[in-house]
Amino acid sequence: MSVEAGMSTGALQRTKGVRLTLWILLVVYVFNFIDRQIVNILAEPIARDLELSDTQIGLMTGLAFALFYTVLGIPIARFADRPTTSRPRLIAVALGVWSAMTALCGLAQNFWQLLLARIGVGVGEAGCTPPAHSLISDMVAPEKRASALAFYSLGIPVGTLLGMVIGGTLADMVGWREAFVVVGLPGVALALVVWFVLKDPRRADAAAQLRAMSSAPALPLRQALAEVMGSRAYLLLLFAGSAAAFLAYGKTTWTTIFFQRTHAMTPGEVGLWFGLISGIGGALGTWLGGYLADRFGARSRRHVLTAPAVGMTLSIPLAIAAYHAPSWPLALVLLFGPQVFNSLYYGPTYSAAQGLVPLRARAIAAACLLFFQNLIGLGLGPLFFGMLSDWLRPAFGADSVRYVLYGAAVLGLVPAYFFWRCSLHLDAELDRKG
């Protein structure tokens, strides 16, 4: 993907430097999602070993991580917005923390120890995306921002793919404990690369930094939140993104378990085949979403969010057919389309959010969006679906997960509606902010 450099704090960034930054941040985000999502493919063997209920699985994979991830995201974003903060070094420290805590998950001997380790992963990962979004938005021209943020967001499907494949394969070969250790430790080495290689453009020269500190101090938190929450389009974007994340995280966790329970696949088989489908489909959808947003958004900015609204609607019948399919190969083929369609929203959502707020509130805008997406999506999605599965199990047995996923597919209409409503306000609000 070609991303040209834009103006950042008064200095023109060289294209080569922007590309290096984007590639390194992409790798960091890949590690972010490997460590976040590997627990999904390992959930079934963990549940058997530690004798967990579906509700405990949902709590471990979702809420325990998301609660601390979201709560810490706002103060970390405030720190990232300070002119004197080095955003790359902040990301490096966060990467080291979450990678070490991922490795510690493999040492857990009971549910509560594993829960504490997952909380540690959430604490570390809170320091990744808000400063990364702020850094990218500073370095890339506005007309290329959706593509740049979509490129960074490729870490979601790629990391999910690698987490499933590597985690599932290691679970079959050596066990779930060793899988956590193997995927966690390399991130500590990557943190050193980020610390020494990436540079923050707003700290490039002391004079520019002093001018920024004197003329544009960090906004007070109340004022920054007022700027963010004062946008009607941004609030609709919060509803849309949170609903999309609720369904995405919930379906990812329970689809991996669905294939193991309903189609008797091993963790390694699910990790490979579902990982490939979700990874390739998600990467294609993420890239396509940014491309369509930049192309059609140039004609009318309301079309930045048209593809996510249409895509999530089209995914519903395909997803229902996939969960009803009699064999796992057919189910996987049918799931490819929903993986593409449901991934179209990443780049457009975060690009629109960055354009709807002032420069000094960009990290807060990203953090607020992540707060609601992850607290509602990652925190409550897997947990709610797990509780619903436990509730349906007396009637449907192991097939309870299938019926939960039917309902999740139909609920795709909710984010589709809010993306459409938000698009109606984009032209006027982006003009006013501009």
N, C-alpha and C positions, 0 to 999 in steps of 0.2 A: 504494500500500500504506500503510495507516495504522499508524504506530508511535508509541506513547505513551511519554513520558519516564518514566524510573525514578529511583531514588536513586543518586547517584554521589558517593563520598567525603563523605557527610553532607549534600549540598546537592541540593535538588529542581531538576531541569533542566526548563526550559520546553519544551513540545512543539515550538514553532516552532524553537528552537535545535537540538533533536534532529533534526528533519526537514532543516534546512539542512545539518547535519553529514553526515547519511546521503546526501543528494543529492550533495554535493561529493565524498564518499568514493566514491560510485558512479561518478562521472565519472572520478575518478583511477583506479579499477580498470578502467574501460573502456579508458583510455589504456594501462594496464598490459598488458592482453591484446591490444590492437591492436599494440603494439610487440613483444610476445612471439610472437604468432601470425602476423604478416604474413610471416615467413620461410617458413611452410608453403606459402602460395600462390605464393611466389616461388621455391620450391626447384627446380622443374623448369627454368625459364629460367636460374637461377643455375648449376645442374648442367651445362647445355649450354654456357654461356659459359665456366665455369671448369673444365670437363671433370672432374666429380666422379662418384665411384661412389655406389651406394645407401648403402653403409656410411658414406661421408663425409657424405652428406646427413643420415643419422641422427645422426651426431656433431655436425654443425653446428646442426641444429634442436633437439637434445635435450641431450646430455651436456655440451657446452661451456657452455651456459647454466646447466643445472641444478646442476652441481658447485659453482660459486661461489655460486649463489643459495641452495643449501641450507646450505653450510658457514658462510656469513656470517649466515644467518637466526637462529641461536641467540644469538651475542653481541649482535646488534642487538635481539633480543627482550629480553635481559637489560637492555640500556640503556633500552629502552622501559618496562620494569617499575619503573625507579627513580622515586620520587615527584617528583623535581625535573626529570625529562625532559619536554619539550614534545613530545608525540606528533605533533601536526599539523606542527610544524616539521621533525621527523625525516622524516615522509612527504614534505614539500615538497622537502627536499634529495635524497632518494632519487629522486623523480620527475624532478628536473632532470638527475640523472646518467644515468638510464636513457634518457631522451629524447634527450640529446646523443649517447649511444653508438649509439642506433638510427640517427640521421642519419649517423654515421660508417660504418655498415655499407655505405652506398652508395658510399663511397670505396675500398672494398677492391679490390685488384687480383689477389689470389690467395686460395687456401683458407685459409692461415694468418692473413692479415690479417683476413679475414672472421671466422675463429674467435676472434681476440682481441677484435674489436668485439662479438661475441655474448657473450663472457665479461663485457665491460663492462656490457652490458645486464643480465646476471644479477646482477652486483654491485649495481647500482642498485635493481633490483626486490626484492632481499632486504629492503629497508627499508620495504616497503609494508604487506603484509598482517598481520604480527604486531602492530605498533602499532595498525593499524586495527581489528582484532578486539578488542584490549584496550580501545580507546576506545569502541567500540560497546557492548561488554558492560558497561562502567561507566555508560553513559548510558541504557541501555534496561532496563526491568523484566524479570526472569527469564521471566515468562510470555509475553513478546513477543520474546524473544531470537532464537528460531529464525526468525521472520519477518524481523526486522531483519538478521540475518546472511545470510538468503536474498536479501533486497533488495540488500545489498552484493554478494553473489555473482552478481547479474544482470550484473555487469561482465564475467563470463566469456563468456556467450553473446553479449552485445551487442558486446563488444570483439572477439570472434572473428569475428562477422558483419561488422563494419566493417573489420577488418583484411583479411578475404578480399575483400570488395567493393572497397574502396579500393585495396588492393594489387594485385588482379587487373586492375582497370580501368587503373591507372597503368602496370602492366607491359605491357599491350597498347598503351597510348597512347605512353608515353615511355621505358619500360624499367625494369628492376628497381632500378637504382641510384637513379634519381630517386624511385622509390616510397619507399625508405627515408628519404630526406631529407624528403620532404613529410609523412610521418606522424610523424617524430621531432621536428621543431622546435616544433610547437604545444604539446607537453608542457612545454617550458621556460617558456612564458608561464603555463600552468596552475599550475606550481609556485609562482609569485609569488602567485597567488590563494589557494592553500592556506596559504602562509606568513602572509599578512596577514588572512585572513578567519576561519579556523578557530581555535577556542580549546580548550585542554585544561581540562576541568572540575575536575581535581584541583589545578590551579594558579590557581583562581579567586580565592582570598584567601590572604594570607600566613599567617594564623593556622592555617587548616585545613591548609595545607601543612606547617607546622612540627609540628603534632600528628601528621600522617601520618608524617613523618620520624622522630619520636621514638618513636611507639608502634608503628609498622608498617614497619620498615626492610625494604629489599629482601631477599628470601630468598637465602642463599648458593646458588650454582649447584648444588652437590651435593644440597642439601636440596630445591631446586625440582624437580630432575630426579627425585629420589626420590618426591616427592609425585605427580608426573605418571605415572611409570612404575609406581608402586605400585598403580594401578588396573587390575584385570583387564579391565574394560569398555573402558578407554582403549586398552589394548594390542590388543584385538580390533578396536577402531575404527581403529587404525593399520594393521592388516593389511587391513581392508576398504577404507579410503580409499586406501591405496597401490596395491592391486590395481585399484581402479576408475580411478585416475589413470594407471596403466601402460597400461591398455587405451584410455582416452580420448585421451591424448596420442598414442599410437601410431596409433590409428585415424584421428585428425584429420589427422595429417601424411600418411599413406599413402592415405587416401581421396581427398584432393585430387590426389595423383599418379595414383591409380587412374583417375579420370575423365579425366585428360589422356592417359594411355597407352592405356587400354582403349577409351574412347569418343571419343578424338581431340578433346576440348574444349580451348579456349584457356584460359590463366590467368584472363582476364577473365570468360569464361563460367562457369568453375568457381567463381570468387570470388563472382559474383552469385548463381547458383542454389544451389550447395551452401552458400554463406554464408547465404542466406535460410533454407534448411531447418535448418541447424545453429543459426543465431542465434535464429530464432523458436521452434523446438522446444526449444532449450536454455533460453531465457528462460521459456517456459511451464513446463517441467519444474522449473526452479529455484524459481520462484514457488510452484508447486503443492506442491513438496516442503516448503517452509517452512510453507505453509498447513495441509497435512495433519499435519505434525508438531505444530504448535500445537493444532490441533483435537482430534486423536485422542490426542495425548500428554497432554492435560488429563484424559482418562479413565484412561489407564494409560500410564505413561511408556515402557514397552517398545515402544509403538506409534510412538514418535518415529522408529524405524528400520524400521518395517514396509514403508512405501512404497518405500524404496530396494531392499530385499531382493526384493520382488515385482516391481518395475519392471525390474530388471536381468535377471531370469529371463524376463520376457515379451519383452524386446528381442531375444533370441537368434534365434528363427525369422524375425522380420522382417528382421534384419540379413543373415542368410544369403540370404534371398530377394532382397534389394536388390543384393547383390554378384553374384548369379547372373542378374539381370535382363538381357534382351537390349538394352535401350535406356536411355539416361541419364535421360529424363524418368520412366520407371517406377522406376528405381533411386532417384531422388531422393524420389519419393512414398513409397516403402517405407521410406526412411531416416528419415522424419519421426518415426515412432513410437519407434524406438530413441533418437533425439536427446532426446525428451521423457523416456522412461523412465530413461535413463542419467544424467539431470541432476537427478533427484529427491533425490540424496544430499547436495548442497552444504550447505544450511541445516541440516538435521538433524544432519549430522556435526559441524559446527563448534559448533553449539549444545550438543550433548551433551558435546563435549570441554571447553567452557568451564564446564559445570556439574559436571564430574567432578574439578575441581582447585580449590585455594584461590584467593582473590581475587588474591593477590600472585604467583601462578604462571600467570595467564591468558595473558600474552604468550608465555611459555615453552611452554604447552600448544599454542597455535596454531603456534608455530615448530617444535616437534617434529613435529606432524602435517604441516606443510608440508615439513619436512626429508625425511621418508620419502616423502611423496606426490610431491615433485618430483625427488628423487634417483632413486627407483625408477620413478616414472611418467614425468615429463618427461625425465629423464636417460637411462633405459634403454629406455623404450617405443619411441620412434622409432628408436633405434640398433638394438635387437634386431630389430624388424621389417625394418629395412633390411638387416641382415646375413642374415636369413632369406630375404629377397627375392633377394639376390645368390646365396645357396646354391641356391635353387629355379630361378633363371633358366636354367641349362643345360637343364633339363627342360621348363620352361613358357614360356620367352621373356618377352615383355612382360607375359604373363598371370600372372607369378609373384606380383605384388602382390595379385591377386584371391584366390589360395590362402592368402596370409598373412592376409588379412582374414577369410576363412572361419574360420581358427583363432582369431583374435581375438574373433570373435563368440561362439564356443562357450565361451571362457574367462570369459565374463561370469558363469558359475556360481560362480566363485571369490569375487568380492566379495559376491555375493548371499548365499552361505553365511556369510561372516564378519559381515555386517550382521545376519543373523538370530541368530547366536550372541551377538553383542554385546547385542542387544535383551533377551536373557534375564537380563542382569545389571543393566540400567539402574535398575529400581525400587529395588533394595537399595542400590546404590552412590550414587545421587542422594540417597536418604534419609540415608545416612551423611554425605555431604559437606554436605548442607543442615543 
